[in-house]
Amino acid sequence: MNNIKARMLNRRASSANSKSEEIVRALSPKPGQQIADVGSGGGYFSFLFAGYVGKEGKVYAVDTNKGLLDFVRSNSERNGFHNIITVLAEDSQFSLISEKLDLVFLRNVYHHLPNREIYFSNLVESLGTGAKIAIIDYDGRGKWSFHRLFCHYVPKATIINEMTVAGYNLVEDHTFLPEQSFLVFSATNNENSQNQEEALL
């Protein structure tokens, strides 16, 4: 059953409307970086990121569904992606990862998270200097949709407000997705640390 769900999620992520390659290019992942794919599902974006960060980097596929993570792990081993690490998470808190992260990526996950301001406040300690948080979620556009009907969306303004309260600054606002907002944030403290480091160079 989990294999069926994982393959379905990957088909959706790879569809033309999802614009997955444009999303990844907009985030400019680099060799050696540490990336967390939160709500990784079938692992489609985890594999895309893994190709960019290479052998020196790591991608943490984070999900609450063990069966989906088993699918990602099996595919990683089968296809020689030794830089993908699966992490079983709880809904209410970010699973701390030993490495300092360069990017935390959430696609269609934000609306599922409870206590979002606390969640992202706690996440700061897992971030490296200059790290980014990329949040893609349905924003309620259109007269009718499955996402609107079941309230599986968050208005862009709400995300920006909650992330500001959690201690983040909006640094990028991409508008090429037809039904979703695509916002990139940096932690205020990390941003200040990066500016101080650059001033010393």
C-alpha positions in Angstrom: 0.0 0.0 0.0 2.8 2.4 0.9 4.5 1.6 -2.4 1.3 2.6 -4.3 1.1 5.8 -2.3 4.7 6.6 -2.8 4.6 6.1 -6.5 1.4 8.2 -6.8 3.1 11.1 -4.8 6.1 10.8 -7.1 3.9 11.0 -10.2 2.3 14.1 -9.0 5.6 15.7 -8.0 7.0 14.9 -11.5 4.0 16.3 -13.4 4.4 19.4 -15.6 2.2 21.5 -13.3 4.5 20.8 -10.4 7.4 22.5 -12.1 9.8 20.5 -10.0 13.0 21.3 -12.0 12.2 25.0 -11.9 11.7 24.8 -8.1 15.1 23.1 -7.6 16.9 25.5 -9.9 15.4 28.4 -8.0 16.9 27.1 -4.8 20.4 26.6 -6.4 21.5 23.5 -4.3 25.3 23.1 -4.4 27.7 20.3 -4.0 28.5 19.4 -0.4 25.3 21.0 1.1 23.1 19.4 3.7 19.4 19.5 2.8 16.3 18.4 4.7 13.3 17.4 2.6 10.5 17.6 5.2 7.5 15.6 4.2 9.5 13.8 1.6 6.7 11.4 0.6 7.9 9.1 -2.1 11.2 10.9 -2.3 11.0 12.6 -5.7 12.5 15.9 -4.5 15.0 14.1 -2.2 16.5 12.4 -5.3 16.6 15.6 -7.2 18.5 17.3 -4.4 20.8 14.3 -4.0 22.0 14.7 -7.5 22.9 18.3 -6.9 24.7 18.0 -3.6 26.7 15.0 -4.7 28.8 12.6 -2.7 30.1 15.2 -0.3 26.5 16.4 0.6 23.6 14.8 2.3 19.8 14.9 1.9 17.7 14.0 4.8 14.3 12.6 3.7 12.1 13.4 6.7 8.6 12.0 7.0 6.1 10.7 9.6 5.2 7.7 7.5 7.7 4.8 8.0 6.4 2.9 5.0 7.2 5.9 2.7 10.6 6.2 4.2 11.3 2.5 3.6 10.3 3.1 0.0 12.8 6.0 -0.3 15.5 4.0 1.4 15.0 1.0 -0.9 15.1 3.1 -4.0 18.2 4.9 -2.7 20.1 1.7 -2.3 18.8 0.3 -5.6 19.9 3.4 -7.5 23.2 4.1 -5.8 22.2 7.2 -3.9 24.3 6.8 -0.8 23.8 10.5 0.3 20.1 10.1 1.2 19.3 9.5 4.9 15.8 8.8 6.0 14.5 10.3 9.2 11.3 9.3 11.0 9.6 12.4 12.4 6.8 13.4 14.7 4.1 15.9 13.6 4.7 18.3 16.4 8.4 18.9 16.3 11.3 19.0 13.8 13.6 16.0 14.1 17.0 17.4 15.1 19.7 16.4 12.7 23.4 16.1 13.6 24.6 18.2 10.6 24.0 21.9 10.3 21.5 22.3 7.4 21.9 24.6 4.4 18.3 24.2 3.2 15.1 23.0 4.7 12.5 22.3 2.0 8.7 21.8 2.7 6.3 21.2 -0.2 2.6 20.9 0.6 3.5 20.3 4.2 3.0 23.6 6.0 -0.8 23.4 6.3 -0.4 20.0 8.1 1.9 21.3 10.8 0.4 22.1 14.3 2.0 24.9 16.4 3.9 26.2 13.3 5.5 29.1 15.1 7.0 26.8 17.8 8.0 24.3 15.1 10.0 26.8 13.2 11.4 28.5 16.3 12.8 25.1 17.4 14.2 24.4 13.9 16.7 27.3 14.1 19.2 25.3 16.1 19.6 22.9 13.2 20.5 25.6 10.7 23.9 26.6 9.5 24.9 30.1 8.8 23.0 31.5 5.8 20.6 28.6 5.7 17.3 28.9 3.9 13.8 27.6 4.6 11.8 27.0 1.4 8.0 26.7 1.9 5.7 25.7 -1.0 2.0 25.3 -0.2 -1.4 25.8 -1.7 -2.6 29.3 -1.1 -6.3 29.1 -1.8 -6.4 30.6 -5.2 -9.3 29.8 -7.5 -13.1 29.5 -6.9 -13.1 25.7 -6.1 -10.6 23.0 -5.5 -10.0 20.0 -3.4 -7.5 22.0 -1.4 -10.0 24.8 -0.6 -12.8 22.3 0.1 -10.8 20.5 2.8 -8.9 23.6 3.9 -5.5 22.1 2.8 -4.0 25.5 2.1 -2.5 28.5 3.9 -2.7 32.1 2.5 0.6 33.5 1.7 0.2 36.4 4.1 -0.4 33.9 7.0 2.8 32.1 6.2 4.8 35.3 6.1 3.3 36.5 9.4 3.9 33.2 11.2 7.4 32.8 10.0 8.2 36.4 11.0 6.9 35.7 14.5 9.1 32.5 14.5 12.2 34.6 13.8 12.6 34.5 10.1 12.9 37.1 7.3 11.3 36.6 3.8 14.2 36.7 1.3 12.5 35.3 -1.9 9.0 35.2 -3.2 8.7 33.1 -6.4 5.4 33.4 -8.4 5.7 30.8 -11.2 3.6 28.1 -9.5 -0.1 28.2 -10.6 -1.8 27.2 -7.3 0.9 27.5 -4.7 3.0 30.2 -3.0 6.8 29.6 -3.0 8.5 31.5 -0.2 12.1 31.4 1.0 13.1 32.6 4.4 16.3 33.0 6.4 16.6 33.0 10.2 17.1 36.5 11.5 20.0 35.4 13.9 21.7 33.4 11.1 21.4 36.3 8.7 23.0 38.7 11.3 25.8 36.2 11.9 26.5 35.9 8.1 26.6 39.7 7.8 29.1 39.9 10.7 31.3 37.2 9.1 31.3 39.0 5.8 32.2 42.3 7.5 35.3 40.6 9.0 36.5 39.3 5.7 
